[in-house]
Amino acid sequence: MSASEQSTTIKKPRRSWWRRWLIRIGWGVLALALLVLGAQRWWHHTNQKRLNEALAELDQAEPGWRLEDLEAAREQVPEEENSARVVVASYKLLPDGWPPREIGDLLDRRNPPEMLPPEDFNRLTKELADVGPALTEARKLRAMPRGRHHISYPRNISRILLKDQTHTGEVVKLLAFDALHRNLVRDPNGALNSCRAVLNAGRSLGDEPLLISQVIRGGRVTDACRAIERTLALGEPSLEELKTLQTLLSEEDAFPDLMIAARGERAEQHALLDALESGDVSVSEWTREPPSWKQRLLGWTVREDFCMEHPIMLKVVNRWIALAQTPPEEQAAAKRTFDQEIRTLPRSDTWTGPLLSLFQLESSSKRKHVHLRSTIVALAAERYRHEKETWPDTIDKLCPKYMDTVPLDPFDGKPLRYRRVQDGVVIYSVDDDGVDNHGNIGPDPNDSEFDVDIGFRLWDVTKRCQPPRPKPPEINPGR
């Protein structure tokens, strides 16, 4: 090569070692990103496939299970027969903060057979007169056993508002005070009519497919049973009124509250998870907490977690719904089997939340049915006493004239207990602990929840309308 040729040759610059490593690292990062993306797509595909299979299986086994389908299938109640409309109208006529503290605890302050002292009676009379328009409206509920509250479903279903339903409690208190007052003025039939209105106020929550709706209904129905107990402790309603109310309570006992709540909870959780998975509802909107670093940087993994848990939630709640379809007294054995099944599943807030809510509702639902069934037996026993002027020796004597069969205890599946006591009779359940405490349904002197039963007390006629007990003497702390 000539000198001129050598001078024109361009020598390639030598790459430094750090540039070679930088290129390798770049290729490595790209390969890792592609690997992560592939894993993410595989994870998403797997989760979505499992979810789609679970949804398809449920659609085939139980069409119309979604929230919009449940809402569309609700019973249509004509407006003129809708007790929910009357509940809302009565509540709007009540002043804020009603009842006042002066009468708020009158129902708990005295034993059922006790009359009120003159000062308490006068205070109650004045308060009811002051809310006369609301009471007049509420009394219409006596003849309105069907109801349907309007529900507006937001995309973030966990933030649903049910103000009209929760305000049912104030109307129930108004009617319970009205029943008490009517008893005190020797109007037992009118008092029992107010008890019917209390029952129908609870039934104004019909087949609303929400767990909280059925919880509210159950609580108000229990309030009605307690109001009936107080009415029979203070007076003697007519046989016709007793029989009519017994029929209404039997209808309520057949109402499938647990199954409605379980199906609604499943549909509600599905709607919520669907919104979280799609990003329509953020996790922070759901939890009302600031987003975590994981939600900020790896939001897609959080959504995939929900998608992965979604079919598990459906499986768990489906099993619970099968349990809810059995009679209350048969659920104990089925529940033990169910408990064994769910122990094999990984713990997750996605499905344990609704499951724990359903567990709690199961117990409260059983107690509601205890109150209903013991009240049904009590009304039958009161009718028996009216005609024969004595209490039946055993609960079987009430069948078949006063009731078809002896109701079963939802907690152990055995017939409700019936016991003659010194001043009347008691019909009771063993409650959740399964221990028969011989009808001790009053406050426990040892303050132990395991030493009491739940049920209904009936007093002998001579033990009703007792004078109020004198107030205990005040203790002077200076002496």
Contacts in CASP RR format, 6 or more apart in sequence:
PFRMAT RR
TARGET T0000
AUTHOR 0000-0000-0000
METHOD contacts of the structure
MODEL  1
MSASEQSTTIKKPRRSWWRRWLIRIGWGVLALALLVLGAQRWWHHTNQKR
LNEALAELDQAEPGWRLEDLEAAREQVPEEENSARVVVASYKLLPDGWPP
REIGDLLDRRNPPEMLPPEDFNRLTKELADVGPALTEARKLRAMPRGRHH
ISYPRNISRILLKDQTHTGEVVKLLAFDALHRNLVRDPNGALNSCRAVLN
AGRSLGDEPLLISQVIRGGRVTDACRAIERTLALGEPSLEELKTLQTLLS
EEDAFPDLMIAARGERAEQHALLDALESGDVSVSEWTREPPSWKQRLLGW
TVREDFCMEHPIMLKVVNRWIALAQTPPEEQAAAKRTFDQEIRTLPRSDT
WTGPLLSLFQLESSSKRKHVHLRSTIVALAAERYRHEKETWPDTIDKLCP
KYMDTVPLDPFDGKPLRYRRVQDGVVIYSVDDDGVDNHGNIGPDPNDSEF
DVDIGFRLWDVTKRCQPPRPKPPEINPGR
1 9 0 8 1.000
40 300 0 8 1.000
40 304 0 8 1.000
43 304 0 8 1.000
44 304 0 8 1.000
44 307 0 8 1.000
47 304 0 8 1.000
47 307 0 8 1.000
47 308 0 8 1.000
47 310 0 8 1.000
48 307 0 8 1.000
50 308 0 8 1.000
50 311 0 8 1.000
51 307 0 8 1.000
51 310 0 8 1.000
51 311 0 8 1.000
53 311 0 8 1.000
54 310 0 8 1.000
54 311 0 8 1.000
54 314 0 8 1.000
54 315 0 8 1.000
55 314 0 8 1.000
58 65 0 8 1.000
58 314 0 8 1.000
58 318 0 8 1.000
59 65 0 8 1.000
63 69 0 8 1.000
64 70 0 8 1.000
64 73 0 8 1.000
65 263 0 8 1.000
65 266 0 8 1.000
65 267 0 8 1.000
66 267 0 8 1.000
66 270 0 8 1.000
66 271 0 8 1.000
67 153 0 8 1.000
67 157 0 8 1.000
67 209 0 8 1.000
67 264 0 8 1.000
67 267 0 8 1.000
67 268 0 8 1.000
67 270 0 8 1.000
67 271 0 8 1.000
68 153 0 8 1.000
69 267 0 8 1.000
70 209 0 8 1.000
70 263 0 8 1.000
70 264 0 8 1.000
70 267 0 8 1.000
71 151 0 8 1.000
71 153 0 8 1.000
71 209 0 8 1.000
74 148 0 8 1.000
74 206 0 8 1.000
74 207 0 8 1.000
74 208 0 8 1.000
74 209 0 8 1.000
75 146 0 8 1.000
75 148 0 8 1.000
75 206 0 8 1.000
75 207 0 8 1.000
76 148 0 8 1.000
77 84 0 8 1.000
77 146 0 8 1.000
77 147 0 8 1.000
77 148 0 8 1.000
79 85 0 8 1.000
81 144 0 8 1.000
81 146 0 8 1.000
81 147 0 8 1.000
82 144 0 8 1.000
82 146 0 8 1.000
82 147 0 8 1.000
82 148 0 8 1.000
82 204 0 8 1.000
83 141 0 8 1.000
83 144 0 8 1.000
83 145 0 8 1.000
83 146 0 8 1.000
83 147 0 8 1.000
83 200 0 8 1.000
83 201 0 8 1.000
83 203 0 8 1.000
83 204 0 8 1.000
84 147 0 8 1.000
84 148 0 8 1.000
84 149 0 8 1.000
84 150 0 8 1.000
84 164 0 8 1.000
84 204 0 8 1.000
84 205 0 8 1.000
86 137 0 8 1.000
86 138 0 8 1.000
86 140 0 8 1.000
86 141 0 8 1.000
86 144 0 8 1.000
86 204 0 8 1.000
87 138 0 8 1.000
87 141 0 8 1.000
87 164 0 8 1.000
87 167 0 8 1.000
87 168 0 8 1.000
87 171 0 8 1.000
87 201 0 8 1.000
87 204 0 8 1.000
88 164 0 8 1.000
88 167 0 8 1.000
89 137 0 8 1.000
90 134 0 8 1.000
90 135 0 8 1.000
90 137 0 8 1.000
90 138 0 8 1.000
90 171 0 8 1.000
90 174 0 8 1.000
91 134 0 8 1.000
91 164 0 8 1.000
91 167 0 8 1.000
91 168 0 8 1.000
91 170 0 8 1.000
91 171 0 8 1.000
93 131 0 8 1.000
93 133 0 8 1.000
93 134 0 8 1.000
93 137 0 8 1.000
94 131 0 8 1.000
94 134 0 8 1.000
94 170 0 8 1.000
94 171 0 8 1.000
94 174 0 8 1.000
95 131 0 8 1.000
98 131 0 8 1.000
98 170 0 8 1.000
98 174 0 8 1.000
99 127 0 8 1.000
99 173 0 8 1.000
99 174 0 8 1.000
99 177 0 8 1.000
100 127 0 8 1.000
102 123 0 8 1.000
102 127 0 8 1.000
103 120 0 8 1.000
103 123 0 8 1.000
103 124 0 8 1.000
103 127 0 8 1.000
103 177 0 8 1.000
104 173 0 8 1.000
106 116 0 8 1.000
106 120 0 8 1.000
106 124 0 8 1.000
106 177 0 8 1.000
106 180 0 8 1.000
107 176 0 8 1.000
107 177 0 8 1.000
107 180 0 8 1.000
107 226 0 8 1.000
107 230 0 8 1.000
110 116 0 8 1.000
110 468 0 8 1.000
110 469 0 8 1.000
111 233 0 8 1.000
111 466 0 8 1.000
112 229 0 8 1.000
112 230 0 8 1.000
112 233 0 8 1.000
112 234 0 8 1.000
112 457 0 8 1.000
112 459 0 8 1.000
113 233 0 8 1.000
113 234 0 8 1.000
113 459 0 8 1.000
113 463 0 8 1.000
113 464 0 8 1.000
113 465 0 8 1.000
113 466 0 8 1.000
114 466 0 8 1.000
114 467 0 8 1.000
114 468 0 8 1.000
114 469 0 8 1.000
115 121 0 8 1.000
115 184 0 8 1.000
115 234 0 8 1.000
115 465 0 8 1.000
115 466 0 8 1.000
115 467 0 8 1.000
115 468 0 8 1.000
116 124 0 8 1.000
116 180 0 8 1.000
116 184 0 8 1.000
116 468 0 8 1.000
117 468 0 8 1.000
121 184 0 8 1.000
124 177 0 8 1.000
124 180 0 8 1.000
124 181 0 8 1.000
124 184 0 8 1.000
125 181 0 8 1.000
127 177 0 8 1.000
128 135 0 8 1.000
128 177 0 8 1.000
128 178 0 8 1.000
128 181 0 8 1.000
131 174 0 8 1.000
134 171 0 8 1.000
134 174 0 8 1.000
135 174 0 8 1.000
135 175 0 8 1.000
135 178 0 8 1.000
138 171 0 8 1.000
138 174 0 8 1.000
138 175 0 8 1.000
138 178 0 8 1.000
138 197 0 8 1.000
138 201 0 8 1.000
139 175 0 8 1.000
139 178 0 8 1.000
139 193 0 8 1.000
139 194 0 8 1.000
139 197 0 8 1.000
140 197 0 8 1.000
141 171 0 8 1.000
141 175 0 8 1.000
141 196 0 8 1.000
141 197 0 8 1.000
141 198 0 8 1.000
141 200 0 8 1.000
141 201 0 8 1.000
141 204 0 8 1.000
142 193 0 8 1.000
142 194 0 8 1.000
142 196 0 8 1.000
142 197 0 8 1.000
142 200 0 8 1.000
144 200 0 8 1.000
144 204 0 8 1.000
145 199 0 8 1.000
145 200 0 8 1.000
145 203 0 8 1.000
145 248 0 8 1.000
145 251 0 8 1.000
146 203 0 8 1.000
146 206 0 8 1.000
147 203 0 8 1.000
147 204 0 8 1.000
147 205 0 8 1.000
147 206 0 8 1.000
148 204 0 8 1.000
148 206 0 8 1.000
148 208 0 8 1.000
149 162 0 8 1.000
149 164 0 8 1.000
149 165 0 8 1.000
149 204 0 8 1.000
149 205 0 8 1.000
149 206 0 8 1.000
149 208 0 8 1.000
149 213 0 8 1.000
150 164 0 8 1.000
151 160 0 8 1.000
151 162 0 8 1.000
151 208 0 8 1.000
151 210 0 8 1.000
152 160 0 8 1.000
152 161 0 8 1.000
153 160 0 8 1.000
153 271 0 8 1.000
154 160 0 8 1.000
155 275 0 8 1.000
155 280 0 8 1.000
155 281 0 8 1.000
156 272 0 8 1.000
156 275 0 8 1.000
156 281 0 8 1.000
156 285 0 8 1.000
156 286 0 8 1.000
157 268 0 8 1.000
157 271 0 8 1.000
157 272 0 8 1.000
157 275 0 8 1.000
158 272 0 8 1.000
158 286 0 8 1.000
159 285 0 8 1.000
160 210 0 8 1.000
162 210 0 8 1.000
162 212 0 8 1.000
162 213 0 8 1.000
162 216 0 8 1.000
165 205 0 8 1.000
165 208 0 8 1.000
165 212 0 8 1.000
165 213 0 8 1.000
165 216 0 8 1.000
166 216 0 8 1.000
168 201 0 8 1.000
168 202 0 8 1.000
168 204 0 8 1.000
168 205 0 8 1.000
168 216 0 8 1.000
168 220 0 8 1.000
169 201 0 8 1.000
169 216 0 8 1.000
169 220 0 8 1.000
169 223 0 8 1.000
171 201 0 8 1.000
172 198 0 8 1.000
172 201 0 8 1.000
172 202 0 8 1.000
172 220 0 8 1.000
172 223 0 8 1.000
172 224 0 8 1.000
175 194 0 8 1.000
175 195 0 8 1.000
175 197 0 8 1.000
175 198 0 8 1.000
175 201 0 8 1.000
175 227 0 8 1.000
176 194 0 8 1.000
176 198 0 8 1.000
176 223 0 8 1.000
176 226 0 8 1.000
176 227 0 8 1.000
178 194 0 8 1.000
178 197 0 8 1.000
179 190 0 8 1.000
179 191 0 8 1.000
179 192 0 8 1.000
179 194 0 8 1.000
179 195 0 8 1.000
179 198 0 8 1.000
179 227 0 8 1.000
179 230 0 8 1.000
179 231 0 8 1.000
180 191 0 8 1.000
180 227 0 8 1.000
180 230 0 8 1.000
182 188 0 8 1.000
182 190 0 8 1.000
182 191 0 8 1.000
182 194 0 8 1.000
183 191 0 8 1.000
183 230 0 8 1.000
183 231 0 8 1.000
183 234 0 8 1.000
183 235 0 8 1.000
184 234 0 8 1.000
186 235 0 8 1.000
188 231 0 8 1.000
188 234 0 8 1.000
188 235 0 8 1.000
188 236 0 8 1.000
188 237 0 8 1.000
188 238 0 8 1.000
189 237 0 8 1.000
189 238 0 8 1.000
189 241 0 8 1.000
190 237 0 8 1.000
191 231 0 8 1.000
191 234 0 8 1.000
191 235 0 8 1.000
191 237 0 8 1.000
192 228 0 8 1.000
192 231 0 8 1.000
192 237 0 8 1.000
192 241 0 8 1.000
192 242 0 8 1.000
192 245 0 8 1.000
193 241 0 8 1.000
194 227 0 8 1.000
195 224 0 8 1.000
195 227 0 8 1.000
195 228 0 8 1.000
195 231 0 8 1.000
195 245 0 8 1.000
196 224 0 8 1.000
196 244 0 8 1.000
196 245 0 8 1.000
196 248 0 8 1.000
198 220 0 8 1.000
198 223 0 8 1.000
198 224 0 8 1.000
198 227 0 8 1.000
199 220 0 8 1.000
199 221 0 8 1.000
199 224 0 8 1.000
199 245 0 8 1.000
199 248 0 8 1.000
199 249 0 8 1.000
199 252 0 8 1.000
201 220 0 8 1.000
202 216 0 8 1.000
202 217 0 8 1.000
202 218 0 8 1.000
202 219 0 8 1.000
202 220 0 8 1.000
202 221 0 8 1.000
202 224 0 8 1.000
203 217 0 8 1.000
203 221 0 8 1.000
203 252 0 8 1.000
205 213 0 8 1.000
205 214 0 8 1.000
205 216 0 8 1.000
205 217 0 8 1.000
205 220 0 8 1.000
206 213 0 8 1.000
206 217 0 8 1.000
207 260 0 8 1.000
208 214 0 8 1.000
208 260 0 8 1.000
209 260 0 8 1.000
209 263 0 8 1.000
209 264 0 8 1.000
209 267 0 8 1.000
209 268 0 8 1.000
210 261 0 8 1.000
210 264 0 8 1.000
210 265 0 8 1.000
210 268 0 8 1.000
211 261 0 8 1.000
211 262 0 8 1.000
211 264 0 8 1.000
211 265 0 8 1.000
211 268 0 8 1.000
211 354 0 8 1.000
211 357 0 8 1.000
211 358 0 8 1.000
211 361 0 8 1.000
213 261 0 8 1.000
214 257 0 8 1.000
214 258 0 8 1.000
214 260 0 8 1.000
214 261 0 8 1.000
214 361 0 8 1.000
214 365 0 8 1.000
215 261 0 8 1.000
215 361 0 8 1.000
215 364 0 8 1.000
217 257 0 8 1.000
218 257 0 8 1.000
218 364 0 8 1.000
218 365 0 8 1.000
218 368 0 8 1.000
219 364 0 8 1.000
219 368 0 8 1.000
221 252 0 8 1.000
221 368 0 8 1.000
221 371 0 8 1.000
221 372 0 8 1.000
222 367 0 8 1.000
222 368 0 8 1.000
222 371 0 8 1.000
225 249 0 8 1.000
225 371 0 8 1.000
225 372 0 8 1.000
225 374 0 8 1.000
225 375 0 8 1.000
225 456 0 8 1.000
226 371 0 8 1.000
228 245 0 8 1.000
228 375 0 8 1.000
228 378 0 8 1.000
228 379 0 8 1.000
229 375 0 8 1.000
229 378 0 8 1.000
229 456 0 8 1.000
229 457 0 8 1.000
231 237 0 8 1.000
232 378 0 8 1.000
232 382 0 8 1.000
232 458 0 8 1.000
232 459 0 8 1.000
232 464 0 8 1.000
233 457 0 8 1.000
233 458 0 8 1.000
233 459 0 8 1.000
233 464 0 8 1.000
234 464 0 8 1.000
234 465 0 8 1.000
235 464 0 8 1.000
235 465 0 8 1.000
236 386 0 8 1.000
236 461 0 8 1.000
236 464 0 8 1.000
239 383 0 8 1.000
239 386 0 8 1.000
239 387 0 8 1.000
242 379 0 8 1.000
242 382 0 8 1.000
242 383 0 8 1.000
242 386 0 8 1.000
243 379 0 8 1.000
243 383 0 8 1.000
245 379 0 8 1.000
246 376 0 8 1.000
246 379 0 8 1.000
246 380 0 8 1.000
246 383 0 8 1.000
246 403 0 8 1.000
249 372 0 8 1.000
249 375 0 8 1.000
249 376 0 8 1.000
249 379 0 8 1.000
250 376 0 8 1.000
252 372 0 8 1.000
253 369 0 8 1.000
253 372 0 8 1.000
253 373 0 8 1.000
253 376 0 8 1.000
253 407 0 8 1.000
256 324 0 8 1.000
256 325 0 8 1.000
257 365 0 8 1.000
257 368 0 8 1.000
258 324 0 8 1.000
258 328 0 8 1.000
258 361 0 8 1.000
258 362 0 8 1.000
258 365 0 8 1.000
259 321 0 8 1.000
259 324 0 8 1.000
259 325 0 8 1.000
261 324 0 8 1.000
261 358 0 8 1.000
261 361 0 8 1.000
261 365 0 8 1.000
262 317 0 8 1.000
262 320 0 8 1.000
262 321 0 8 1.000
262 324 0 8 1.000
262 358 0 8 1.000
263 321 0 8 1.000
265 317 0 8 1.000
265 354 0 8 1.000
265 357 0 8 1.000
265 358 0 8 1.000
266 313 0 8 1.000
266 314 0 8 1.000
266 317 0 8 1.000
266 318 0 8 1.000
266 321 0 8 1.000
266 354 0 8 1.000
268 354 0 8 1.000
269 313 0 8 1.000
269 317 0 8 1.000
269 350 0 8 1.000
269 351 0 8 1.000
269 354 0 8 1.000
270 310 0 8 1.000
270 313 0 8 1.000
270 314 0 8 1.000
272 281 0 8 1.000
272 286 0 8 1.000
273 306 0 8 1.000
273 307 0 8 1.000
273 309 0 8 1.000
273 310 0 8 1.000
273 313 0 8 1.000
273 350 0 8 1.000
275 281 0 8 1.000
276 282 0 8 1.000
276 283 0 8 1.000
276 286 0 8 1.000
276 303 0 8 1.000
276 306 0 8 1.000
277 303 0 8 1.000
277 306 0 8 1.000
277 307 0 8 1.000
277 310 0 8 1.000
278 303 0 8 1.000
279 303 0 8 1.000
282 291 0 8 1.000
282 295 0 8 1.000
283 291 0 8 1.000
283 295 0 8 1.000
283 302 0 8 1.000
284 290 0 8 1.000
284 291 0 8 1.000
284 295 0 8 1.000
294 301 0 8 1.000
294 302 0 8 1.000
295 302 0 8 1.000
305 350 0 8 1.000
306 350 0 8 1.000
309 348 0 8 1.000
309 350 0 8 1.000
309 351 0 8 1.000
310 350 0 8 1.000
312 345 0 8 1.000
312 346 0 8 1.000
312 348 0 8 1.000
312 350 0 8 1.000
312 351 0 8 1.000
313 350 0 8 1.000
313 351 0 8 1.000
313 354 0 8 1.000
316 342 0 8 1.000
316 345 0 8 1.000
316 351 0 8 1.000
316 355 0 8 1.000
317 351 0 8 1.000
317 354 0 8 1.000
317 355 0 8 1.000
317 358 0 8 1.000
319 338 0 8 1.000
319 341 0 8 1.000
319 342 0 8 1.000
320 338 0 8 1.000
320 355 0 8 1.000
320 358 0 8 1.000
323 331 0 8 1.000
323 334 0 8 1.000
323 335 0 8 1.000
323 338 0 8 1.000
324 331 0 8 1.000
324 362 0 8 1.000
326 334 0 8 1.000
327 408 0 8 1.000
328 365 0 8 1.000
328 366 0 8 1.000
328 369 0 8 1.000
328 410 0 8 1.000
329 408 0 8 1.000
329 409 0 8 1.000
329 410 0 8 1.000
329 411 0 8 1.000
329 412 0 8 1.000
329 413 0 8 1.000
330 413 0 8 1.000
331 362 0 8 1.000
331 366 0 8 1.000
331 410 0 8 1.000
332 411 0 8 1.000
332 412 0 8 1.000
332 413 0 8 1.000
335 362 0 8 1.000
342 355 0 8 1.000
345 351 0 8 1.000
363 432 0 8 1.000
366 410 0 8 1.000
366 411 0 8 1.000
366 432 0 8 1.000
367 431 0 8 1.000
367 454 0 8 1.000
369 410 0 8 1.000
370 409 0 8 1.000
370 410 0 8 1.000
370 411 0 8 1.000
370 416 0 8 1.000
370 429 0 8 1.000
370 431 0 8 1.000
370 454 0 8 1.000
370 455 0 8 1.000
371 454 0 8 1.000
371 455 0 8 1.000
371 456 0 8 1.000
373 407 0 8 1.000
373 408 0 8 1.000
373 409 0 8 1.000
373 410 0 8 1.000
373 416 0 8 1.000
373 429 0 8 1.000
374 407 0 8 1.000
374 416 0 8 1.000
374 427 0 8 1.000
374 428 0 8 1.000
374 429 0 8 1.000
374 454 0 8 1.000
374 455 0 8 1.000
374 456 0 8 1.000
375 456 0 8 1.000
376 403 0 8 1.000
376 407 0 8 1.000
377 395 0 8 1.000
377 398 0 8 1.000
377 403 0 8 1.000
377 406 0 8 1.000
377 407 0 8 1.000
377 416 0 8 1.000
377 418 0 8 1.000
377 427 0 8 1.000
377 456 0 8 1.000
378 427 0 8 1.000
378 456 0 8 1.000
378 458 0 8 1.000
380 398 0 8 1.000
380 402 0 8 1.000
380 403 0 8 1.000
381 391 0 8 1.000
381 392 0 8 1.000
381 398 0 8 1.000
381 402 0 8 1.000
381 418 0 8 1.000
381 425 0 8 1.000
381 427 0 8 1.000
381 458 0 8 1.000
382 458 0 8 1.000
383 402 0 8 1.000
384 391 0 8 1.000
384 392 0 8 1.000
384 397 0 8 1.000
384 398 0 8 1.000
384 402 0 8 1.000
385 391 0 8 1.000
391 420 0 8 1.000
391 424 0 8 1.000
391 425 0 8 1.000
391 458 0 8 1.000
392 398 0 8 1.000
392 418 0 8 1.000
393 420 0 8 1.000
394 418 0 8 1.000
395 406 0 8 1.000
395 415 0 8 1.000
395 416 0 8 1.000
395 418 0 8 1.000
395 427 0 8 1.000
396 406 0 8 1.000
398 406 0 8 1.000
399 405 0 8 1.000
399 406 0 8 1.000
406 415 0 8 1.000
406 416 0 8 1.000
407 415 0 8 1.000
407 416 0 8 1.000
408 414 0 8 1.000
408 415 0 8 1.000
408 416 0 8 1.000
409 415 0 8 1.000
409 416 0 8 1.000
409 417 0 8 1.000
409 429 0 8 1.000
409 430 0 8 1.000
410 429 0 8 1.000
411 429 0 8 1.000
411 430 0 8 1.000
411 431 0 8 1.000
411 432 0 8 1.000
411 434 0 8 1.000
412 430 0 8 1.000
412 434 0 8 1.000
416 427 0 8 1.000
416 428 0 8 1.000
416 429 0 8 1.000
417 426 0 8 1.000
417 427 0 8 1.000
417 428 0 8 1.000
417 429 0 8 1.000
417 430 0 8 1.000
417 436 0 8 1.000
417 439 0 8 1.000
417 453 0 8 1.000
418 425 0 8 1.000
418 426 0 8 1.000
418 427 0 8 1.000
419 425 0 8 1.000
419 426 0 8 1.000
419 428 0 8 1.000
419 438 0 8 1.000
419 439 0 8 1.000
421 439 0 8 1.000
423 459 0 8 1.000
423 460 0 8 1.000
423 463 0 8 1.000
424 457 0 8 1.000
424 458 0 8 1.000
424 459 0 8 1.000
424 460 0 8 1.000
424 463 0 8 1.000
425 457 0 8 1.000
425 458 0 8 1.000
426 439 0 8 1.000
426 441 0 8 1.000
426 455 0 8 1.000
426 456 0 8 1.000
426 457 0 8 1.000
426 458 0 8 1.000
427 455 0 8 1.000
427 456 0 8 1.000
427 458 0 8 1.000
428 439 0 8 1.000
428 441 0 8 1.000
428 453 0 8 1.000
428 454 0 8 1.000
428 455 0 8 1.000
428 456 0 8 1.000
429 453 0 8 1.000
429 454 0 8 1.000
429 455 0 8 1.000
430 436 0 8 1.000
430 437 0 8 1.000
430 453 0 8 1.000
431 452 0 8 1.000
431 453 0 8 1.000
431 454 0 8 1.000
433 450 0 8 1.000
435 450 0 8 1.000
436 453 0 8 1.000
437 451 0 8 1.000
437 452 0 8 1.000
437 453 0 8 1.000
438 453 0 8 1.000
439 453 0 8 1.000
439 455 0 8 1.000
440 451 0 8 1.000
440 452 0 8 1.000
440 453 0 8 1.000
441 452 0 8 1.000
441 453 0 8 1.000
441 454 0 8 1.000
441 455 0 8 1.000
441 456 0 8 1.000
441 457 0 8 1.000
442 452 0 8 1.000
443 452 0 8 1.000
444 451 0 8 1.000
444 452 0 8 1.000
END
